[in-house]
Amino acid sequence: MTLDIRHLAFAYDDERVLDGINLTAESGELLGLLGPNGSGKSTLLECCNRLLEPDSGTVSLGGTSVGDLVADERARRIGYVPQAESRAFPASVFETILQGRRPHGGWTPSDSDRAAVEATIDRLDLDGLATRNVGDLSGGQRQKVCLGRALVGDPSVLLLDEPTSALDLKHRLDVMDRILGEVRDGVAGLIAIHDLNLAARYCDRVALLSDGRVYAVGEPDVLTPETVRAVYDVEASVREHGDRRLVVPESPVDREPGGSPALDRPADTSVAGEPVATDD
């Protein structure tokens, strides 16, 4: 299943947040969305599953517009993991993951729904926690429960909004390993992520967003000192460690008051031969 985003635009009132986004994620591929706060990452994910209605442009799954799908069909095809939830859940692990089966059969769970929850709990190593209140779990355990809720419906596309932002190093790696394993089983993954090194390690490709547009997209080697400087306004060095790319931030760019990063686009800014961002 291919997730195809074309010419997507969105604004809050008069503030343009997304401006002509073109991106594609294939089955088995994890595409990382990078960029500073306010660059449009979360908004893009919410437009992809119609939590927000785009002003223009299309998001399609396997050639079918997401906007043409009824709500339950959209929920069956797209699994969504929002940013880490800090509130206490008034439900058990089993009940929370079971919520992800509702689009498959309504509010009364079937035997197959319960079996799917049990299988998801098993593959996420949540055995022994099924009856625990989610609010009593650690941050890493809660994130795996949220991931399970998205996966239990067997989606074709997985949208993840900074799923590791509230986790320590060990749990970040654990959650990312789980995500990549699910993607490799044939899911198209789109993940908003702040940690450039996690993105370089786990993502097949990355797209850097700036001012609501795609500044550059490609394999992790697109993370160069020049692109980091332009998008984040930070001086950085980039080093190779085995087959991995490491981005080491050095210092904020020293600018005059009121200055802004230079956003001249690099020469290769295309996706499948098309412009990354367009004005139409």
C-alpha positions, 0 to 999 in steps of 0.5 A: 500500500502506497501513501501518496501526498500531493500538493497538500496545503493547510492553514490555521485561519490566515497562518499557512502551516503546510504549503504544497507538500509532495511525499510518498511512503511505500509499504515496508518503508519508514519515512521520517518527518524532521524539522523544528517546532512549528514546521508542520510535522504534526499538522501533516500527520493529522491531515493524512488521517483527516483529523484536519481537513486540508485546504487543498491537495490530496492524500491517497492510499493505493490510489484511493483518496483518504477523503473518499473513505468513510470514517471506519474504513479510514480507521481500519487502513490507518493506524495513528499514534499521537504524541505521548499522552500524559493523562491517566488512562481510566482503562486497562492495557487490554481495554485500551488496545481493544479500542483499536478494533472498534472500526472492525466490528462496533462497540461489542468485541467479538472473539476474533477482536479479543484474539487480535488484542491477545496477539498484539500484547504478546508481540509487544511483550506486554504479557503480564500487564493486560489487566494493569491500568495504563495510567500506572505504567511507565512511559515506555510501556504506555507508548507500547500500549498506544502502538498496540492500539494502532496496530491491532487493527492491522493497518496498511499505514502507520502514522506516528507523532513523536512516539519517543519524545518522552522516553529514556534512551533504552525505551526509545530504542525499544519502541523504534525497534518495534515500529521498524519491525511492523513496517518491515512486515509491509506497513507504510510508516510516516513518523514525525521525530525530533531526534536526528540520529534516531531518524538516521538510524531507523528511517529509510528516507527523511523529509526535512520540513521548513516553514511548511514546505519540504526543504529536502528529502532523501536517504539519511545522507541528506542530513548534511551540515548545510541542511541542518543549518538551513532548517534548524538554524544550528551549526552541526558536524556530521560523522560516519560511525560504521554504516550510520550517520551521526549528527552532532549539534555544535552551536546556534547560528550567530545571526543579527537580530531579526535574521533568519536561516537561508533556505536556498534549496539544494539542487536535488529536491525531487520525489520520484522525479517531481518537485518537492514543493510547488506553487500550484 
